[in-house]
Amino acid sequence: MSTIPLDIRRLTYADLPQVIAIERRAFPTPWSLAMFVLELSKGDGVCLAARRDEQLVGYVICSRYDDAWHIMNVAVDPARRREGIARSLLGELIARLGEDARITLEVRPTNRPGIALYESFGFLAAGLRARYYQDNGEDALIMWRTPATLTGSLDDVPNPAPPGAS
Ligand SMILES: CC(C)(COP(=O)(O)OP(=O)(O)OC[C@H]1O[C@@H](n2cnc3c(N)ncnc32)[C@H](O)[C@@H]1OP(=O)(O)O)[C@@H](O)C(=O)NCCC(=O)NCCS
């Protein structure tokens, strides 16, 4: 675990070469440069980069859709995992969006690190999106963090259908 402090700031276009280098090692079907450019160009999203010792070590991309925020992408340099970097990024994101913000995301049901990370912030599984991932046809787990999920309920989540419930 490094003792060098983490610096979290808005992600900029100049960060994208370092982002792409992490992205390619983090995902089986990485985002293209154009996808990051599109998200940054939206203007009303919140995109953050974590740096340690001047090196970009992780990022989060979050877009706004109507009254909800959508976490589109989160990744940490594989060499710097389990150092609390994703926890710091999500903590800063939620601080900027506001504690009552309604936030959703999709994650692979097989992604145990990702699901554990989101659950630790009060996200709850609220449904499945069938055959969402094109590389292997895997469903996506839909997760939400809302005022209700923070009390363990899905009452304010649209069309909740948590996996395992009948
Ligand atoms: C998921 C990911 C972003 C976590 O980043 P990280 O910086 O290593 O995570 P942190 O060190 O901040 O961990 C925060 C919490 O997440 C959970 N977690 C992270 N990695 C985990 C793992 N390998 N196994 C189980 N839980 C894990 C734990 O609850 C952890 O808290 P703890 O360390 O106190 O137990 C990182 O593994 C990653 O980039 N994975 C590939 C990309 C990805 O899957 N992104 C999410 C897609 S939706």
The ligand as an ORCA input file, in Angstrom:
! r2SCAN-3c Opt
* xyz 0 1
  C     -13.347     -3.064     -9.596
  C     -12.092     -2.176     -9.460
  C     -12.401     -0.819    -10.100
  C     -11.757     -1.995     -7.973
  O     -10.659     -1.087     -7.873
  P      -9.684     -1.059     -6.577
  O      -9.013      0.259     -6.577
  O      -8.840     -2.269     -6.583
  O     -10.741     -1.150     -5.391
  P     -10.485     -0.646     -3.878
  O      -9.116     -1.025     -3.450
  O     -10.870      0.770     -3.763
  O     -11.514     -1.568     -3.114
  C     -12.734     -1.056     -2.591
  C     -13.623     -2.228     -2.221
  O     -14.033     -2.935     -3.398
  C     -14.111     -4.335     -3.104
  N     -13.079     -5.055     -3.882
  C     -12.147     -4.493     -4.694
  N     -11.422     -5.477     -5.263
  C     -11.901     -6.651     -4.814
  C     -11.566     -8.006     -5.053
  N     -10.573     -8.349     -5.882
  N     -12.288     -8.964     -4.421
  C     -13.305     -8.642     -3.588
  N     -13.659     -7.360     -3.304
  C     -12.971     -6.384     -3.927
  C     -13.850     -4.463     -1.626
  O     -15.097     -4.296     -0.961
  C     -12.951     -3.272     -1.375
  O     -12.933     -2.854     -0.041
  P     -11.820     -3.468      0.957
  O     -10.492     -3.338      0.269
  O     -11.963     -2.603      2.170
  O     -12.216     -4.905      1.159
  C     -10.855     -2.830    -10.137
  O     -10.757     -4.184     -9.713
  C     -10.897     -2.797    -11.653
  O     -10.436     -1.849    -12.283
  N     -11.428     -3.878    -12.268
  C     -11.512     -3.959    -13.730
  C     -12.526     -2.986    -14.272
  C     -13.899     -3.227    -13.664
  O     -14.335     -4.354    -13.471
  N     -14.605     -2.117    -13.392
  C     -15.960     -2.156    -12.881
  C     -16.852     -2.485    -14.001
  S     -18.542     -2.119    -13.678
*
